Amino acid sequence: MWWLPLLALPVTGGVADDADPAVVAIVRADTGAAFCTATVISERVVLTAAHCGVQNDPSAVRVRFGAQAPGVTIEILDAVSHPSFDNTESHDLALVLLAEPAPSAAVALLSAAPPAMVRIVGFGDTAGGAMDAGRKREGTAMVTSTTPLSIVLGPSPALPCNGDSGGPVFAPAGELAAVISRGDPACATYGKATRVDVHVTDFIAPYLAATAPGSAQLGDACRYDAQCTTGSCIEAADEPLIHYCSKSCTRDSDCDDAMICERDACRYREPTPGAIGSTCTRDRECARGECIDSGTCSIRCVSGRDDCPADYACEHLGGIEFFCTPEPSGGCCDSGAGGGRGALVLAAALYLTTGRRRSSRCT
């Protein structure tokens, strides 16, 4: 499987739940099988566990609304894990952007540590090894200990089990207090969940703001039309990972200074900021690959394997490093538009990483 091999926690000791419409199943796109749980926290975003691995390949996953199959299934546009997630229970959170507005209202987030008694909901197994995940269930549990990042759950009488990972731990008033992370293999002794309150400021709130309808202006990174104040989010012709806000036009003056009017829409001059060949100062400015010392975005390659796009060649830059660089006839140092109005890689704009640059013989 492509997701990370942590225990994907159903609710043992629970009962069938036909309510809680904001609690959804994370399912495989090919089979529809549920393997994790999530909770709607905004019109377009659900919160789940990072170890479920949705961020590894969002196109292979769907979000299913309803107590059980078939329900209503929605595709995923984007998913990011907490930048400090390290494949353990620490910071085990991921945010998932839906391709359509959720057909249920979002739940509120608890702004304090979880209380002593909580309610858990999920699509997991009814017992360790039961292999009957896929039906939404709920039950009550008690918080036996609290740490700065997580809580430990004890049966009262319910506990999470395989398939409940990413599911909600609700406070009595219905606020989302924590996200189920793991537990013992028998689903009988304990469960662990990641606290929500301590992750709002650094992780949840910035993503919700950056992906909200109307949050992006002309030239900004986007993932769906309504995110743009212009009402149009287009894919860059030279890099399918890049999407930005555009609008209809008749002349260049209708567009942002860094854009031109082409095919009746405002577009960046190619290479699009963030695409191979565009100017950069660090890796995070590139949609994929790295920022090499010529100040351009590039990708690694293997000589003789035709890894590079047209007008680029696989060049040895020292040691064992080979990168795609412009052919001499392409104007090696003419890397097109600069960084544009805003970062065109949504996740990179939110979670900055330390950039590193590789030497290039282009001077």
N, C-alpha and C positions, 0 to 999 in steps of 0.2 A: 504494500500500500504506500501511497505517496505522503500520507500524513505522519506525524511524528508518533513513535511507539510508546506514548504514555497511556495509562488506563483511561479509556473514554467512558466516563461515568454516565441506568434507569432508576427509578425511585422504588426501592424495596420497602415493603411495609406501607405502601401508599395505595391510593384508589384512583380509578379512572377519572380524568379531568376533561370535561367538555367545555369548560370556561377558559379563562386566561388566554384570550386571543392573541395577546402580544408575545406569548411563548411559542416559538416556532422550531421546526426540525431542520437540521442541516442534513441534506441528502445528496447522494451521488447523482450526477447528471445522467449517467448511463443506465443505472438500475433503479433509481428512486429509493434506494435503501437508506434509512436514517442511521447516522452514526454519531451525531452530536446534537446539542440543543442550543438555542440562542434566544435573546429577548429584544424586542423592538424598543429602541430608546429615542428615536426621532422618526420623522416621516420617511426617511430613506436609509436609516442605519440600524443594524442589529449588533448587539454585543454578545460575544461568545468567548470560548477559551482559545488561546493561541495554539495549544498543543493539538487542537483539532486539525490544524494545518490548512485551513481555508486559504490563507494568504499564499500558500505555495503554488496553487493553481486555481484561481477563482473560477475559471471557465469550466472546470470539471465538477463544480458544486452548484447546488441550487438551495434556495430557502423555501420551505413548504409551510404554508399556513393551514391550520385545521387540526383537529384532535388526532386524526390518523389519515392515512392515504385514502383517496387521492388528494384531496385538499386543493389549495391554490399554490402553484409553484412559480417562483420568481427567480430570474437569473441574477447573477452578481456582476457588478462592474469593477469592484476594487475591494481589496481586503488588506489590512495592515495589522501586524502584531505589535505589542508594546516593544519599544526599542531596547528595553532591558530584559526582555524575556530570554531565558537561557536554557530552555528545554526542561526546566524543573517547575515546581509550583510557584516560584517567584514571578510576579508580574504576568501571570498566565491569562492574558487578555488579548482579544483581537476584535477589531471593528470591521464590519462588513457593509459595503455600500450596495444597495439594491438598485436594479435597473428600472424599477417602477416604485411608486409610492406604496408603502405598506397598507394593506386593507384593514388594519387595526390601529387603534390609538397607541401612542408610545406610553411607557410607564415612567414614573418619576424615579430619580436616583436618590438614594439615602445619603444625607450629608454628614452622617456620624457613623461610629462603629456599630456593627450589627447588634441587635438586642439578644437576650438570652434564649428566647423561643422564636423560631423562624419557620417559614413554609418553603418547601422545595418543590420544583416542578421540572419534569423532563420526559424525554421519549425513550428512556433506557429500559434495560431488563428489569424484571420483577424480582430477580435473585441472581446471585453470582452464577454464571454459566447457563442461565435460562435461555439465552438467545431469542428472546421474544420482544426485542426493542421495536419501536415504531408507533406505540400508542402513548398519547400524553397521559401522564399520571402526576398526582400530587401527594404530599404527605408532610407531616410536621417533624421537625428535628430540633435538637437543642444545641446551643453554642457552648462547647465545653472549655474552649480557650481562645484567646484573641492575641494576635501578634500585630506588629505595625503594618503588615501587608496582607495578612490572611486570617482565616478563622478555622477552627476544627469543629466538626459536627459530630454529635453523638445521636444514636437512635432514640426517637421519642414519638412514634415508633419507627419513623421512616429514615432511610439513608439513600444517598445517590448510588447509582451503579452504572455498568457499561452502557453508554449512549446518552447519559445525562450530562456529560461534560459540556461546559458552556452554558448550562441552564441556570435559571435564577434561584437565588436565595432571597425570599421576600420577607420584609419586616411586617409586623401585624397590620399596619395601615396600607400595605401594598407597595411600598417603595422597594426598588431593587437595591439590596444591601450587599450582595456578593455574587460571584460567578463560580459555579461548581468546577473544581479542577481535578481532583483525584480522590482515591479512597483505598481501602483494603481490597484484595482480590475477591473475597467472598461477599463484599458489599454488606457486611454484618457488624463491623466494629466501629469504623469511623469514616468520615469524609472530610475533605479539605476544600476550601473555597477562597477565591481572591477577593479581597475587599474592594468595593467600588469607590467609597468616599475618598480614599487616598490616591486614586488614579484619575480623578476628574480633571484637575487643573493641568496636569502635565500631559495627559493622553486623550481623554475622552472629549473634553470641551473644545480643544483646538481642532480636532477632526470634525466634530459636528459643525463648527463654525465654517470651516473650509469647504465643506461639502453641502452646505445648506442651499436651498433654492435662492437664487438671486445673489449668491456670495461672490461670484466672479464677474469681472468686467471684460471689455474687449481686449483680447490678447492674453488673458489669464488662463492658467490651466483649468480644465474642466473635465467632467465625465458624462454629463447629460445636459440636454438643452436647457431645461428650467434652471439649472445652476447659473446660467449666464444671464446678466441683465439684458443682453441683446437677444436672448431666446434661441441662440444657435451655437452648438458645440460641435466642432468638426475635427476630423482626424487629419493629422499631418500627412501629406502625400509621401514624404520620404522616411517616416518613422511611425508605424502603427501604434506604438506605445504612447505617443504624444497626442493629446487632444487639447484644443484651445478654443476660447470664445471668439466667434466671428460675427459678421453681419453682412447684409446685402450692400452693394456699392455700385457706383458707376464710374468712379475715378479714385485715384490714390488718395486725394485729399479727404475722402470720406472715411479713411481708415486711420488707425494709430500711426504715429511717426515711423515705427519699426516695421510697418506692414504695407502691402500694396494691394490694389484692387485687381484680382485675377479671377476669371470665370465667374464674375458677378458677386464675388465674396471677398472680404478682407482676409488676406493670408500673409503669413510670414514668408519672406524671401528664403529660398532654400540655399544652404541647409537650414532647416527649422531649428531655432534654439533648442539644444538638447539632443539633436540628431547627430549622427556621425558626420564629422567635418565642421561642426559649429564651434564657435569659440567658447572657451571655458577656463576656469581657474582651479577647479577642484572636481573630484569624481561626482559629487552629488548633483552637479549641474548637467550631467549626461543621463539621458533616458536609459541607456544600457552601456556597458563598457566602462571606460575610464578616461580621465583627462590626461593626455600625454604632454610632454614638455614643450611641444610646439604650441600649446594652448588650444588644442582642439580635442573634441570628443572622438574616441576611437574604440574599437573592439579588438580583443585578442584573436589571433588567427594561427593556422598551421600552414606553413609554406607548401604550395602545390596542391592545396585542398579546395581552392576556390571559395574561401570563407568570406571574402570581401565583396562589397557591392560594386557596381559598375564605376569605372574611373578611379578605383582604389586598388592598391597592391599590398600584399602581405610583406611587411618590411621587418628585418631583424634589428631590434633596437638595443641589443646588448644582452649578454647573459643568455637566458633561455626565453627571453621575451620577444614575441612577434606581434605586431599590431598592424591594422589596416591603415595605410596612409595614402593621401591623394597621389595619383600619377603626376609626374612632372608637368604634363600638358594641362593638368587641371588646375594649376595655380596652387601650389602646395600651401602657401600661407594665406590664400584668400579663402577664409572660412565662413563667408556669408554673414548673416545677421548675428548680432550679439545676443545677449541674454534675454532680450525681449522685455515686455512689461512685467512679467512675473515668471516664477519658475514654472516650467511646463511639465514637470514630473511631480504629481501631487504628493506622493509619499515622501519624496526627497525634500519637498518644500516644508513638510511638517517635522521630519525627523532628520536633523542635520548629522552627517557623518564626517569624519576626518578625511579630507581629500588627500590624494597622493598623485603625483604626476610622474610619467615615464618619459625618458629621453627620446627625442626624435631627431633624425638627421635633417629634417626640414628646417631651413634657416632663411 
